[in-house]
Amino acid sequence: MTPYARRGVHGQTVETLARRVLSGEIPEGATLDMAALQSELDVSLTALRESLKVLAAKGMVDARQKRGTFVRPRSDWNLLDADVLRWQFSESDGTGADPALLRNLGEVRGIIEPAAVRLAAARRTDADLEALEAALTAMGQEGGASDAVEADLAFHRALLAATHNELLERMEMVIESGLAQRDRLVHSAPHSEDPVPSHRAVLDAVRARDPDGAEHAMRALLDQATRDLDKLSGPSTPEGTDGSTDEKDGQAQ
């Protein structure tokens, strides 16, 4: 999906407003000063309203008579929207490396991908195997961080497609934004682990139509993803826990 910032003045306005809301600069419940925003952003009132319609569609703002346009509570935001996810990752601290979001992503992946890969092992076609093999080949080639990111995304996209479940395939919208940010951090760092062996193990099990082996390989892959992040930022503990994990919990991250 092309970032809104690349879509001209309208897109840049959408991105600016979204990041101000997500950062809390424009807090929940605040009523927007349309005239001040129009002047500051140097856009027409029509362009400003059209930009706000995009955020309204994502549950971030709303408009009421006598109150005007205001920021809705975070509980109303469509946090699974691909743009909202991307804005959150790019907003947090200027680097996009929000530990809480990355941890949440890891937990979501730990729920979705081991189950999805079991279906992929049972339902994959020759075309699915070709797509997975192509992504793995690209992953093993020399290139920059952006090439490594795209190859990894292509592999996980192909895995979800191999489930032949339309709803699971759409989960790529949830996974990709955060996975891309994680990959950029990891692949830009020196001495990161080679991702090919762990992905090869997943593909081999899917090829063999081995659901148990595929799930085991995917959990090992997710363990590696957690280790790669921990090397960069140190292990993080969800609020309200004592930091202890058993083997099963560690695998599901």
Residue frames relative to the residue before (quaternion, step in Angstrom):
aa qw qx qy qz dx dy dz
M 1.0000 0.0000 0.0000 0.0000 0.00 0.00 0.00
T 0.4186 -0.7173 0.4999 0.2456 3.58 -0.80 1.00
P 0.4686 -0.6741 0.4817 0.3066 3.64 -0.76 0.94
Y 0.5869 -0.6029 0.4065 0.3561 3.55 -1.04 0.76
A 0.5991 0.6004 -0.3659 0.3830 3.59 1.05 -0.71
R 0.6769 0.4747 -0.2945 0.4794 3.59 1.22 -0.41
R 0.6235 0.5672 -0.3236 0.4299 3.56 1.28 0.04
G 0.7058 -0.4772 0.2697 0.4488 3.58 1.01 0.71
V 0.8029 -0.2979 0.2100 0.4716 3.53 -1.35 -0.25
H 0.6302 0.5383 -0.3388 0.4452 3.58 0.94 -0.86
G 0.6922 0.4862 -0.2827 0.4522 3.57 0.83 -0.97
Q 0.6462 0.5183 -0.3198 0.4599 3.57 0.99 -0.81
T 0.6344 0.5253 -0.3248 0.4649 3.56 1.08 -0.74
V 0.6196 0.5351 -0.3325 0.4681 3.58 1.01 -0.82
E 0.6813 0.4963 -0.2913 0.4523 3.59 0.83 -1.00
T 0.6550 0.5221 -0.3157 0.4459 3.59 0.92 -0.90
L 0.6886 0.4745 -0.2841 0.4690 3.56 0.85 -0.96
A 0.6436 0.5350 -0.3262 0.4395 3.57 0.95 -0.88
R 0.6919 0.4787 -0.2890 0.4568 3.58 0.86 -0.91
R 0.6209 0.5274 -0.3514 0.4613 3.59 1.07 -0.61
V 0.6500 0.4971 -0.3136 0.4817 3.56 1.04 -0.75
L 0.6918 0.4924 -0.2840 0.4453 3.58 0.83 -0.98
S 0.6847 0.4775 -0.2850 0.4711 3.58 1.06 -0.69
G 0.4996 -0.6510 0.4307 0.3756 3.58 1.24 -0.36
E 0.3989 0.7068 -0.4891 0.3195 3.59 1.25 0.06
I 0.7038 0.1772 -0.1526 0.6708 3.53 1.21 -0.66
P 0.2331 -0.8478 0.4587 0.1281 3.60 -0.05 1.26
E 0.6754 -0.4642 0.3817 0.4273 3.52 -1.33 0.27
G 0.7946 0.2884 -0.2321 0.4812 3.54 -0.94 0.91
A 0.5428 0.6352 -0.4035 0.3729 3.59 1.21 -0.34
T 0.3338 -0.7101 0.5846 0.2063 3.55 -1.13 0.75
L 0.4133 -0.7383 0.4818 0.2281 3.56 -0.77 1.04
D 0.3352 -0.6991 0.5971 0.2058 3.53 -1.08 0.84
M 0.2801 -0.8178 0.4794 0.1514 3.55 0.04 1.31
A 0.6611 0.5135 -0.3154 0.4470 3.58 0.91 -0.89
A 0.6668 0.4957 -0.3054 0.4652 3.59 0.95 -0.87
L 0.6593 0.4991 -0.3132 0.4670 3.59 0.95 -0.83
Q 0.6291 0.5398 -0.3363 0.4470 3.57 0.97 -0.83
S 0.6829 0.4792 -0.2837 0.4728 3.55 0.96 -0.89
E 0.6778 0.5058 -0.2974 0.4431 3.59 0.86 -0.95
L 0.7514 0.3935 -0.2086 0.4870 3.58 0.89 -0.95
D 0.3147 -0.7868 0.4743 0.2387 3.56 1.34 -0.17
V 0.4824 0.6151 -0.4682 0.4120 3.53 0.78 1.12
S 0.5746 -0.5742 0.4439 0.3783 3.55 -1.25 0.34
L 0.6295 -0.5288 0.4014 0.4036 3.55 -1.23 0.41
T 0.6174 0.5461 -0.3399 0.4529 3.58 1.07 -0.73
A 0.6642 0.4980 -0.2990 0.4705 3.59 0.93 -0.91
L 0.6405 0.5214 -0.3233 0.4619 3.58 1.01 -0.79
R 0.6680 0.4968 -0.3001 0.4658 3.57 0.91 -0.88
E 0.6440 0.5170 -0.3253 0.4606 3.58 1.00 -0.78
S 0.6355 0.5217 -0.3235 0.4684 3.57 1.06 -0.74
L 0.6676 0.5023 -0.2974 0.4622 3.55 0.98 -0.83
K 0.5679 0.5793 -0.3827 0.4420 3.58 1.18 -0.50
V 0.6071 0.5459 -0.3495 0.4596 3.60 1.09 -0.70
L 0.6898 0.4635 -0.2803 0.4804 3.59 0.90 -0.92
A 0.6065 0.5494 -0.3531 0.4534 3.59 1.10 -0.64
A 0.6474 0.5234 -0.3126 0.4574 3.56 1.03 -0.82
K 0.6982 0.4281 -0.2577 0.5127 3.59 1.22 -0.47
G 0.5748 -0.6483 0.3454 0.3604 3.56 1.28 0.30
M 0.5163 0.6917 -0.3919 0.3184 3.59 1.25 0.08
V 0.7909 0.1046 -0.0597 0.6000 3.59 1.09 -0.62
D 0.0805 -0.7636 0.6371 0.0681 3.53 -1.34 0.26
A 0.2559 -0.7571 0.5809 0.1544 3.56 -1.26 0.27
R 0.0270 -0.7861 0.6173 -0.0136 3.54 -1.04 0.85
Q 0.5537 -0.5830 0.4693 0.3652 3.53 -1.14 0.61
K 0.8239 0.2086 -0.2212 0.4782 3.53 -1.15 0.87
R 0.7174 0.3841 -0.2645 0.5175 3.60 1.20 -0.29
G 0.3807 -0.7235 0.4889 0.3044 3.57 1.02 -0.73
T 0.6823 -0.4485 0.3628 0.4491 3.56 -1.24 -0.47
F 0.0077 0.8195 -0.5688 0.0698 3.56 -0.77 1.03
V 0.5308 -0.6171 0.4818 0.3245 3.56 -1.30 0.42
R 0.3571 -0.7441 0.5292 0.1969 3.53 -0.81 1.04
P 0.6345 -0.5152 0.3903 0.4238 3.63 -1.20 0.33
R 0.6233 -0.5674 0.3894 0.3714 3.56 -1.10 0.69
S 0.6061 0.5806 -0.3541 0.4124 3.58 1.06 -0.67
D 0.6653 0.4868 -0.2975 0.4816 3.60 1.24 -0.35
W 0.5472 0.6388 -0.4033 0.3604 3.61 1.20 -0.37
N 0.4214 -0.6718 0.5467 0.2689 3.55 -1.14 0.66
L 0.1346 -0.8511 0.5051 0.0480 3.54 0.27 1.30
L 0.6482 0.5062 -0.3239 0.4677 3.59 1.23 -0.30
D 0.4498 0.6711 -0.4621 0.3659 3.58 1.25 0.01
A 0.5510 -0.6526 0.4061 0.3249 3.59 -0.87 0.95
D 0.6624 0.4951 -0.3161 0.4650 3.61 0.95 -0.80
V 0.6532 0.5113 -0.3234 0.4554 3.59 0.92 -0.87
L 0.6284 0.5192 -0.3339 0.4735 3.59 1.00 -0.75
R 0.6767 0.4938 -0.2987 0.4571 3.58 0.84 -0.97
W 0.6438 0.5175 -0.3260 0.4598 3.59 0.96 -0.83
Q 0.6468 0.5179 -0.3311 0.4514 3.58 0.96 -0.77
F 0.6769 0.4898 -0.3003 0.4602 3.58 0.91 -0.86
S 0.7154 0.4426 -0.2642 0.4717 3.58 0.98 -0.77
E 0.6332 0.5667 -0.3282 0.4125 3.57 1.21 -0.40
S 0.5815 0.6993 -0.3803 0.1677 3.47 0.59 -1.36
D 0.8347 -0.1178 0.1045 0.5278 3.62 0.35 -1.13
G 0.6824 -0.4715 0.2882 0.4785 3.55 1.22 0.41
T 0.7250 0.3718 -0.2369 0.5292 3.57 1.23 -0.40
G 0.4497 -0.6884 0.4485 0.3504 3.54 1.24 -0.38
A 0.5663 0.6177 -0.3785 0.3931 3.59 1.27 -0.04
D 0.0768 0.8070 -0.5767 0.1016 3.59 0.44 1.20
P 0.3772 -0.7641 0.4677 0.2346 3.63 -0.33 1.18
A 0.6505 0.5230 -0.3299 0.4410 3.60 0.95 -0.82
L 0.6647 0.4931 -0.3067 0.4702 3.57 0.95 -0.83
L 0.6534 0.5048 -0.3152 0.4678 3.57 0.96 -0.83
R 0.6332 0.5109 -0.3313 0.4778 3.57 1.06 -0.72
N 0.6366 0.5205 -0.3253 0.4669 3.59 0.98 -0.83
L 0.6305 0.5304 -0.3260 0.4635 3.55 1.00 -0.83
G 0.6502 0.5249 -0.3171 0.4485 3.56 0.93 -0.89
E 0.6592 0.4991 -0.3107 0.4688 3.57 0.99 -0.79
V 0.6405 0.5141 -0.3251 0.4689 3.59 1.01 -0.79
R 0.6536 0.5027 -0.3136 0.4709 3.56 0.93 -0.88
G 0.6481 0.5394 -0.3171 0.4340 3.58 1.01 -0.80
I 0.6576 0.4734 -0.2985 0.5044 3.56 1.21 -0.49
I 0.7586 0.4351 -0.2186 0.4329 3.56 0.78 -1.06
E 0.7609 0.4626 -0.2552 0.3767 3.56 0.57 -1.16
P 0.6374 0.4994 -0.3759 0.4505 3.68 0.89 -0.59
A 0.6550 0.4873 -0.3133 0.4852 3.60 1.04 -0.72
A 0.6557 0.5225 -0.3165 0.4436 3.58 0.97 -0.86
V 0.6742 0.5067 -0.3165 0.4342 3.58 0.91 -0.83
R 0.5663 0.5663 -0.3893 0.4551 3.59 1.18 -0.43
L 0.6564 0.4874 -0.3051 0.4884 3.58 0.99 -0.83
A 0.6271 0.5434 -0.3380 0.4441 3.57 0.99 -0.82
A 0.6502 0.5198 -0.3208 0.4519 3.59 0.98 -0.82
A 0.7038 0.4597 -0.2670 0.4712 3.58 1.05 -0.71
R 0.8041 0.3417 -0.1278 0.4694 3.58 1.03 -0.80
R 0.4409 0.7343 -0.4527 0.2480 3.59 1.18 -0.29
T 0.2710 -0.7310 0.6057 0.1590 3.52 -1.24 0.62
D 0.6809 -0.4469 0.3607 0.4546 3.56 -1.28 0.05
A 0.6294 0.5335 -0.3348 0.4551 3.59 1.05 -0.73
D 0.6218 0.5295 -0.3391 0.4668 3.59 1.05 -0.73
L 0.6570 0.5091 -0.3125 0.4600 3.58 0.93 -0.88
E 0.6294 0.5322 -0.3336 0.4575 3.57 1.03 -0.74
A 0.6590 0.5032 -0.3092 0.4658 3.58 0.97 -0.85
L 0.6572 0.4998 -0.3074 0.4732 3.58 0.97 -0.83
E 0.6564 0.5078 -0.3110 0.4632 3.60 0.96 -0.86
A 0.6395 0.5236 -0.3297 0.4563 3.59 0.98 -0.79
A 0.6574 0.5019 -0.3099 0.4690 3.58 0.97 -0.85
L 0.6584 0.5068 -0.3093 0.4626 3.57 0.99 -0.83
T 0.6208 0.5329 -0.3372 0.4658 3.58 1.04 -0.75
A 0.6568 0.5024 -0.3019 0.4744 3.57 0.96 -0.88
M 0.6243 0.5538 -0.3329 0.4389 3.57 1.06 -0.76
G 0.7217 0.4562 -0.2485 0.4576 3.57 1.05 -0.74
Q 0.5737 0.6045 -0.3774 0.4037 3.58 1.25 -0.13
E 0.5599 -0.5843 0.4669 0.3564 3.52 -1.23 0.53
G 0.2991 0.7373 -0.5646 0.2197 3.54 -1.01 0.82
G 0.6480 -0.5211 0.3861 0.3994 3.52 -1.31 -0.04
A 0.7353 -0.4078 0.3049 0.4472 3.54 -1.36 0.03
S 0.6428 0.5352 -0.3320 0.4360 3.60 0.97 -0.80
D 0.6302 0.5224 -0.3321 0.4687 3.60 1.08 -0.70
A 0.6528 0.5125 -0.3077 0.4653 3.57 1.00 -0.85
V 0.6284 0.5358 -0.3257 0.4604 3.57 1.03 -0.81
E 0.6906 0.4826 -0.2889 0.4546 3.58 0.82 -0.99
A 0.6372 0.5229 -0.3340 0.4573 3.59 1.00 -0.74
D 0.6540 0.5074 -0.3105 0.4673 3.58 0.96 -0.85
L 0.6482 0.5100 -0.3134 0.4706 3.58 0.95 -0.88
A 0.6445 0.5267 -0.3226 0.4508 3.58 0.97 -0.84
F 0.6381 0.5288 -0.3306 0.4515 3.60 0.99 -0.78
H 0.7176 0.4401 -0.2638 0.4710 3.58 0.78 -0.99
R 0.5878 0.5500 -0.3577 0.4734 3.57 1.17 -0.57
A 0.6745 0.4943 -0.2883 0.4665 3.56 0.95 -0.91
L 0.6117 0.5459 -0.3516 0.4518 3.59 1.08 -0.65
L 0.6650 0.4861 -0.3041 0.4786 3.57 0.91 -0.88
A 0.6367 0.5245 -0.3286 0.4600 3.58 1.01 -0.77
A 0.6493 0.5441 -0.3133 0.4291 3.58 1.07 -0.73
T 0.5452 0.5937 -0.4117 0.4252 3.60 1.24 -0.15
H 0.2077 -0.8038 0.5165 0.2099 3.57 1.22 -0.59
N 0.4892 0.5676 -0.4581 0.4781 3.49 1.08 0.99
E 0.4077 -0.7613 0.4419 0.2427 3.58 -0.35 1.22
L 0.6596 0.5072 -0.3257 0.4490 3.60 0.96 -0.76
L 0.6500 0.4932 -0.3226 0.4798 3.59 0.99 -0.75
E 0.6080 0.5532 -0.3558 0.4446 3.58 1.02 -0.72
R 0.6681 0.5061 -0.3045 0.4524 3.58 1.00 -0.77
M 0.5258 0.6347 -0.4153 0.3850 3.59 1.21 -0.29
E 0.4820 0.6554 -0.4507 0.3674 3.58 1.21 -0.22
M 0.5921 0.5761 -0.3680 0.4268 3.60 1.13 -0.59
V 0.6647 0.4849 -0.2965 0.4849 3.57 1.11 -0.69
I 0.7308 0.4669 -0.2388 0.4369 3.54 0.87 -1.00
E 0.6730 0.5833 -0.3209 0.3224 3.56 0.84 -1.01
S 0.6498 0.5342 -0.3483 0.4136 3.62 0.84 -0.86
G 0.7158 0.4353 -0.2518 0.4845 3.55 0.87 -0.96
L 0.6333 0.5300 -0.3329 0.4552 3.57 1.01 -0.78
A 0.6351 0.5261 -0.3321 0.4577 3.58 0.99 -0.80
Q 0.6650 0.4937 -0.3111 0.4661 3.59 0.95 -0.84
R 0.6318 0.5230 -0.3279 0.4688 3.59 0.99 -0.82
D 0.6672 0.5111 -0.3005 0.4509 3.56 0.93 -0.93
R 0.6300 0.5333 -0.3477 0.4447 3.58 0.97 -0.78
L 0.6544 0.5074 -0.3106 0.4667 3.56 0.97 -0.84
V 0.7132 0.4724 -0.2630 0.4461 3.56 0.79 -1.05
H 0.7322 0.4403 -0.2544 0.4531 3.59 0.79 -0.99
S 0.6292 0.5134 -0.3408 0.4737 3.58 1.24 -0.26
A 0.6261 0.5382 -0.3319 0.4562 3.57 1.27 -0.30
P 0.4915 -0.6545 0.4764 0.3210 3.60 -1.07 0.64
H 0.8475 0.2312 -0.1547 0.4521 3.55 -1.30 0.51
S 0.3167 0.7228 -0.5521 0.2692 3.60 0.97 0.69
E 0.5957 -0.5916 0.4027 0.3647 3.57 -1.14 0.63
D 0.5453 -0.5971 0.4818 0.3376 3.54 -1.19 0.69
P 0.3101 -0.7897 0.4959 0.1853 3.64 -0.57 1.06
V 0.5266 0.6870 -0.4046 0.2950 3.60 1.16 -0.46
P 0.6755 0.5047 -0.3449 0.4124 3.69 0.71 -0.87
S 0.6766 0.4852 -0.3135 0.4566 3.61 0.88 -0.83
H 0.6622 0.4792 -0.3077 0.4870 3.59 1.03 -0.71
R 0.6080 0.5501 -0.3469 0.4554 3.59 1.08 -0.72
A 0.6338 0.5363 -0.3319 0.4478 3.60 0.99 -0.80
V 0.6334 0.5150 -0.3271 0.4761 3.57 1.04 -0.77
L 0.6777 0.4981 -0.2937 0.4542 3.56 0.84 -0.97
D 0.6413 0.5308 -0.3341 0.4420 3.59 0.93 -0.83
A 0.6742 0.4844 -0.2981 0.4712 3.59 0.97 -0.82
V 0.6277 0.5131 -0.3353 0.4798 3.58 1.03 -0.73
R 0.6399 0.5270 -0.3220 0.4574 3.58 0.96 -0.85
A 0.7080 0.4561 -0.2450 0.4803 3.58 1.02 -0.87
R 0.3684 -0.7364 0.4763 0.3084 3.60 1.29 -0.05
D 0.3968 0.7029 -0.4657 0.3628 3.54 0.97 1.02
P 0.2306 -0.8190 0.5061 0.1413 3.65 0.08 1.22
D 0.6583 0.5048 -0.3222 0.4560 3.61 0.91 -0.85
G 0.6712 0.4891 -0.2951 0.4724 3.57 0.94 -0.89
A 0.6385 0.5295 -0.3257 0.4537 3.57 1.03 -0.76
E 0.6542 0.5001 -0.3153 0.4716 3.57 0.97 -0.84
H 0.6434 0.5204 -0.3217 0.4601 3.58 0.93 -0.88
A 0.6724 0.4934 -0.2989 0.4637 3.60 0.91 -0.90
M 0.6481 0.5093 -0.3288 0.4609 3.59 1.00 -0.76
R 0.6490 0.4993 -0.3365 0.4651 3.60 0.95 -0.74
A 0.6214 0.5210 -0.3410 0.4755 3.59 1.06 -0.66
L 0.6295 0.5293 -0.3270 0.4654 3.57 1.04 -0.79
L 0.6715 0.4902 -0.2959 0.4704 3.58 0.95 -0.87
D 0.5817 0.5546 -0.3651 0.4698 3.58 1.15 -0.59
Q 0.6520 0.5086 -0.3121 0.4678 3.56 0.96 -0.89
A 0.6270 0.5403 -0.3372 0.4485 3.59 0.99 -0.81
T 0.6482 0.5073 -0.3102 0.4756 3.56 1.03 -0.80
R 0.6492 0.5154 -0.3242 0.4559 3.58 0.93 -0.83
D 0.6358 0.5403 -0.3334 0.4390 3.57 0.96 -0.86
L 0.6801 0.4742 -0.2918 0.4769 3.57 0.95 -0.84
D 0.6369 0.5412 -0.3326 0.4369 3.57 0.97 -0.81
K 0.6086 0.5549 -0.3504 0.4461 3.58 1.11 -0.63
L 0.6979 0.4705 -0.2697 0.4677 3.56 1.10 -0.69
S 0.8435 0.1719 -0.0454 0.5068 3.57 0.83 -0.95
G 0.5040 -0.6190 0.4426 0.4087 3.57 1.23 -0.22
P 0.5947 -0.5891 0.4000 0.3733 3.58 -1.09 0.62
S 0.2000 -0.7743 0.5901 0.1105 3.55 -1.01 0.82
T 0.2458 -0.7718 0.5738 0.1211 3.55 -1.08 0.76
P 0.4641 -0.6753 0.4863 0.3035 3.62 -0.75 0.95
E 0.5664 -0.6088 0.4354 0.3449 3.55 -1.03 0.82
G 0.7766 0.3362 -0.2467 0.4722 3.54 -0.97 0.86
T 0.6553 0.4499 -0.3292 0.5097 3.59 1.26 0.18
D 0.4923 -0.6704 0.4703 0.2948 3.54 -1.26 0.33
G 0.6005 -0.6051 0.3451 0.3926 3.55 1.31 0.16
S 0.6021 0.5577 -0.3759 0.4303 3.58 1.23 -0.16
T 0.0502 -0.7802 0.6233 0.0164 3.56 -1.10 0.73
D 0.3282 -0.6962 0.5827 0.2608 3.52 -1.16 0.51
E 0.7443 -0.4214 0.2616 0.4471 3.55 -1.28 0.19
K 0.6571 0.5266 -0.3195 0.4345 3.57 0.94 -0.90
D 0.6544 0.5094 -0.3181 0.4595 3.57 0.95 -0.92
G 0.6528 0.5269 -0.3307 0.4323 3.56 0.92 -0.87
Q 0.6578 0.5186 -0.3159 0.4456 3.55 1.04 -0.75
A 0.7053 0.4950 -0.2749 0.4265 3.58 1.05 -0.71
Q 0.5052 0.6585 -0.4368 0.3467 3.59 1.17 0.10
